[in-house]
Amino acid sequence: MVGGGLANNMANKEQTASYKSQSRQSALMKTGDSSAKDFGTEGNISEQTGTSIFDPVLCELVYRWFNVNGGSILDPFAGGSVRGVVASYLGYAYTGIDLSQAQIEANREQAEAIGVNPTWIVGDSKNIKELAQGEYDLIFSCPPYYDLEVYSDDPNDLSTASDYEAFISGYSQIISDAVSMLKDNRFACFVVGDIRDKKGFYHNFVSDTIKAFQDAGALLYNEAILVTSVGSLPVRAGRPFVSGRKLGKTHQNILIFYKGDPDKIKEIFPAEIEAGLDIDTDRVEIKISAKMARLSFAGCSLDYIKNVCHARCCEKSTGGIIVTIHPNEQDVIEGLGGVVKDGLLQPDNSTNKCPFKLDNLCSLHNTNDKPFGCIASPFTLNKNGTLIVRNRYRLLKCYDDGDKIPAYKAFRASLDLILGAEEAERVCQLLDDGEGDITAYITRDNYNMLIENDEIKHQDTNSEMIANEGNTTT
């Protein structure tokens, strides 16, 4: 199975080009003249956002379970590279269609780097019969969720449809045309999730998808649930539940359709399926940005912290603090007297600073109670799975100050925590030797902690943005 190597690569490195909503798209466009791109941080989860990344292990399972050996795959809503790369890697002939020239070019670049050759076509899937002529053994896609993710300002883009009814009309026509290109006695798989309208009611998108396939002649045969981002759900669900009693959602529906006579399945599809027991589920492959690791900082000595920088790395430029407390750390922090709300440590009422800061030093320093987010704070993973220095650290007093030592030495304790002491030592030695970007491995627990902590920070950033937008007058 590809899960231990290629799958982790794909989950971490898929390049995308979309926006969560039109208002968020406009907000993101304001960052265009920043230096984020120069440092490879434009995908920093905590500072900006992108589209969702497709699960590569799910790709492999669908291909092996619901396609014939070496079969062809049609993807009407290609988006990122994962489905195409995994298909080509496993020996399937993949054809994906997407409106975005930039997205397709990014996909091709990644496929070339990996050494595979899927086919991506730039075009509108409303013309799928002309763009991808022929018959196919499997339809596999993850469609746009109406306006939940706005992929472009192209009027042909379904995510920009004038209303949900117009979206479903165009969506159903694409499904109908795709199913007409599916060979008889073959499967189709769509990964979908329901979406809310502006008043908070569900559109029933899953049922509309099922109806579109059934109207096209492919009937619902299997359904499964894909669970996503469970660890941060309590944090993500907090505000929506309090304000509108909306339950947190942490799954998508995997819908499997069949066109033809199900009695033919045992004749057409392989009786034996490779179990793929070689997956290393405990470690995730990431990349270390050598350029970022060599940025200069003052060393975090107690003297420098107390007398020069005053430990402002945990403070917001607008006042208050930005310290994430992962759900599995909350009981400990609250037991020490801290107050945690929506995954964030609340500042002391009298000082508006961290309640554990005494004389500009952290009273939890060098103890087992110091939160993961505090120790790991200088580094984050961008959307391509690359460990980088956070943008805001280059705005701190310690940047290019004092002894001017490289980040991987200045923040060695952070690397020891994130990578583990042995892996951190290996990475630092390679950086000492002048190596470029480095492949490294971290535990899945630490990987999830980094992602989930940044989701908490990202939610806090979004809340401030919404509040600011609400206070804006024109």
N, C-alpha and C positions, 0 to 999 in steps of 0.2 A: 504493500500500500504506500501511497505517497505521503501519508500523514506526518511521519517524523521529520522529513526533510523538505521536500518541495511544498507540502501543504503548509508548514509553518512559514516558509518563505513567502508563499502567496498570500496568506492571511495578513502578513505584516507589510508586504511591499506593493500591493496593488495600487496603481496610480489612478486617480479619479478626478473628475471635473464637474462637480455639482454643488448645489446649495440646498439647505434644509427648507427654506421658505423664501418668498420674494423679499420680505423685510430683512431677513438674515443675509440674503444675497447682496442687497444694497449696502448693508453694514460692512460686509466683508470687502466689498469693492473699495471701501475707504482705506484699506490697508495696502493698497497697490503700490504706494510710493515708499513703503517701509523697507528696511534692510533685511527683512525676514528671508527673502528669496536668496540673497547673497550668502546667507548662512545655512540654507537648506531647511529653514524652520517654518516655511509657509504651511506645512502640514501639521504643525504642533497642535495636538488635540486640546491642550489647555488654553490655547490662544486663538485658534481659529477652528474651523470645522470643515468637513467634507462629506462625501456620500458614504453610505454604509459599505462594508467590505464583505463580499460573498464568501461563504464557508467552503474551503477547498476539499475538506473531507466529505462533505455532503455531495460535492461534484463526483468524487470517485465512487461513492456508493450508488448514486443514481446511474452512472455510466455502466458500472459492473452488473448491477441488478436489473436494469430496465433497458439495456441496449444489447444488440447482437454483437458478437466479437468483431471488432474492427468496423463497426457500423458508423453511419453518418449522423451528424447532429445539427439541427437548425435552432438558432437562438435569435428570436425576433427583437429582443431588447438586450443587446450585448452588454452595454455599459463597460465595466472594467475588464481586466484581463483574465481573471481566475478561471472562469468556465472554459475559455478557449485554451489556455495554457495546460490545464489539467487534462483536458480531452486529448490534445496533441501528444502530451507526455505519455499517455496511456495507449496511444495508437489508434485513436478515433479521429475521423475526419470532421472537423468542426467548422461551421460557417455561422458567423455572427454579424448582425446588422446594427448600426448605431448612427444617429444623426451627427454626432460630434466628430469632426475631423481631428481635433486635438486629442480627444479620448482614444480614437483608433490609432493615432500615431504613437501615443504613449503605450498602448497595448503592444503594438508591433515592436517597439523598442525593448520592452521587457521580454517578450517572447524570444527575440533574437539573442538577448543576453543569456537566456536560459537554454537556448539551443533547440527550440521547437518552432513549428510553423503553422499555426492555425490560420484560418482565413477570416478576416474581418472586412466588411464592406461598409463604406460610408454611404448612408442613404436613409430614406424614410420607409419604415416597414409597412406603410400603407401600400407600398409598391413591391412587396416581398416576392411576389410571383415573377416579376421581371428581374429583380436584383439577385435572387438566389434560385434560379431555375433548377428544377429537378425534383427527385423524390428523396425522402429522408427516413432514417430508421428511428430517430428520437427527436422530439421537440423538448427543449429544456431552457427555461428562462426565469428571470425574476423581473416582473414588469414594473413600470413606474407606479407609485402609489398615489395617483392623481397629483395633488399639489403638495404632498408631504415633503417631497424632495423636488425642487425646481432645478432641472438639469441645464436649461439654457433659456434664452429669450426667443428662440426659433418658434414661429407660429405653428410649425408642423410638429413640434414637440408636444406629446400628449400631456406632459406635466404642466403645460401652459393653457390647457383647454379652458374655455370660458366658464363652464360649469361641469358638475359631475356627470350629467346626462350626456353632454357632448364628449366627455372623456370616455365613458362607457361605450358610446356608439363607435368611436374610432378604434377603441381597444378590442371590441367584439369583432369588428371587421378584420383586424389583423389576425386574431385567433382563428377566425373562419378560414382565411386564406392559408394560414400556416397548416391547419389540420388537413386542408385539401392537398397539401404537398407531403403529408405523412403517409408512408406506405401502409397498406392494410396489415392488421395484426401487429401493431406497434404501439408503443407507449408515448405519452407526453407528460411532462412534469413542469408545473409552475410553483414557485415559492412565493406565497403572498401573505399579507396580514391585513386585518381590517384597519380602517382609518376613520377619523371623526370629521364631521362637518364643523362649520364655524360656531355652531351652537353647542357642540360637544356630543352630538348623537353619531352613532356608527352608520356609515354608508351601506354596510353589508357587502363590502367589496369581495369577500371570499365567495359568497353565494352568487354574486354577479359573474365572477370568474367561472364558477362551475356551470352556470347557465350558458355562458358563451361557448364553452367547450361542448356541452351537450347539444346545443343548437347546431354546432358544426359537425356533429357525428362522432364525438369522442366522449365516452361516458366515464364518470368517476369510478375508479377501481380500488384505489388505496388512498389513505390519508395518514399523515404523520405530523408530529409537532416538533419543530426545531426550537429548542430553548436557548435564549440569548441573554448575556449580561445579567445573570442572577444576582451576583454579589452586590452591585450598586443599586438594585431595584428599590430597596427601602428608602434610599436617598432620593432617587429620581421620582419616586411616587409621592413624596411628602407634600410638596406644594400643590400639585394638581388634586390630591385627595382632600386636603384641607379646604381649598378654595371651591371645589366643585364635586367632591366625592367621586372622583374618577379613579378607578383601580389601576394600579401599575400594570403595564403589559410587557411581558418578557418572552414572547414566543412568536413564531411565524408558522403558517400552515403549509405543509408540503402536500400538494394535490397531485395525485397520479391518475391519469386518464388512459383509457385504452380504446383503440379504434379497431374494431373487427370482432372475431370470434375468440373468446377466451379459451376455448378448448384447444386452440392452436398454440397456446403459449408454451406448453411442454415440448412441442415439436420444434419450435423456432429458437427458444432461448436456452443458453447453456445450462446443463444440469448441475455442473459444479462451478462454484464461485470461489475465487481465491480468498482465503480468510484474512490475509494481510496482518500477521501477528508481529510484524517488525516495527510497529509504531512506538516511538518514544513519546509518551504522553506527558512526561514529567518535565521536559525541558523545551524551551522555545529558542529558535535561532534568531538573533538580531544582528544588526550592524552597528559598529562604533564609528562615528564620524571623526576621523583623525584631525580634520581642520578645526572642528569644534573643541575636541579634547585638548588642543594645543593653544586655545585662547588663554591669555595671561590674566592671572588673578593674584591678589595677595593671599598668602597662606592664612588659614583660619586658626591662628594662634589665639590663645585666651587673651593675651595682651592686646592684640589688634582688635579683637571683637569688643573688648571692654572699653578701650580708649579711642578707637578710630571709627569702626563701622557701626558699633552699637547694635549688632545683630539685627539689622533692618531687613534681612533677607526674608523674614516672615511677615513683613508689614506691607500693606497696600500703599501705593503712592497717593491714594485719595483718603487715607486714614483707615484705621482698623488693621486687622491681621488677615492673612490668608494661610491658614494651617488646616490641612485636611486630616480628618480622623476616620480611618477605615472602620466599617461596621464591627469588625472583629477586635478593634482596639477601644471602642467606645466605653465599655464597662470599666476598663482600667483607668482611663482618663477621668471619667466621672467620679470614680472612687478616690482620685487624688484631688478632687474639688473643681475640676474643669467642667465647663458647660458646653455641650455639643448640640448643635442645631443643624439639621440638613447636611450632616457630614462635615461640618466646619466647626472648629474650636472658636468659641465666642470670646471677644476681648474682655479684659477686666473693666468693670464699669467706671472705675475712677481714673485709670490711666489710658484706656482705649488701646492697650497693648496686650501681649500674651500674658495670661495670668501666671505663667510659670517663669516669667522673666524677672530676675532680681539683679540689680546693678548691671544692667545690660548683658547679663549672662543667663543662659537657660539653666534652670535648676534641675532639669531632667537630663542634662548633658552627661554622657558616659553612664547612663543607667539603662536598664532593660525596658523602662517605661517610656522612653522617648519615641514618639510616633514614627512609623515608617516614612510618612510623608515629609516629616521634618528632615530626616537624615538624607533621604533620596532627593530632596528638593532641587539641588542644582541641575539635575538631569531629568529629561523626559524623553519619551518615544514620539517621534513624528509619525505621520500616517504611513510612511514607507518602512516602518519598523527600524528606524535608525535612532540610536541613542545620541542626543544632542544636549547642549547647554541651553537652558531656558532663555528666551529672549530677555526677560526682565532682569536676569543676572548681569547682563551687560549695561544695565542702568544703575547698578549698585556702586557704592564707593570702592569696593574691592576690585572692580574690573580694571585691569591694566594699572594696578596700583601696588605699592609696597614692594615685595620681593619679585613680583611679576613672574610667578612660576606657572607652568601649564595647568589647566583645569584638572587634568587627570591626577596631578599630584596635590594641588590645592584642595581638591574635594575627594581625596582617596577614600575617606571613610564612607562616602556615598557610593563609590564604586564597589567597595567591599560588601556593602549591604546588598546592592542590586545584583551584582554578578556572583557574589560569594568570594571569599578571600583568595582562593586558589585561582579562579578564573580571572579575577581582577589583577592578580600578580602577573599572570601570563599576558594579559592585554597591556598592562603598563610597561612590561619589558619590551614588547613589540613596538610600542610607541616610543620608548627610549631609543630603540634601534632605528627609528626613522620610518617605520612602516606607514602605509597609507591606511585607508579604511579597513577595519578589522571585523571579521565574523566572530561573534561570541555567542555563548549560550547561557540563558538564565532559567531558573526554575519557573514553572508555569504559575506557581503561586505569586512569585515576585512580579512576573509579567502582568498578571491580572491586577495586582495591587497598583502598579504604575498606571494602567489604563483606567481602572475604576476611580482612583484618586483624581486623575485628570478630568474624568467625567464630572466629578463633584465640583471641581474648580470651574469647569466650563459652564455648568449650570448656574453657579454663582455669578459668573461674568454675564451670562444671558439675562439673569434677573436684574442686574444693575442696568444693562442696556435697555431692557423693557421699561424699567422705572424711569430712566432718563428720557426715553422716547415719550413716555406719558406726561413728563413735566415740560416737554418742549412746546413752545407757543409759536404760532406763525402769523 
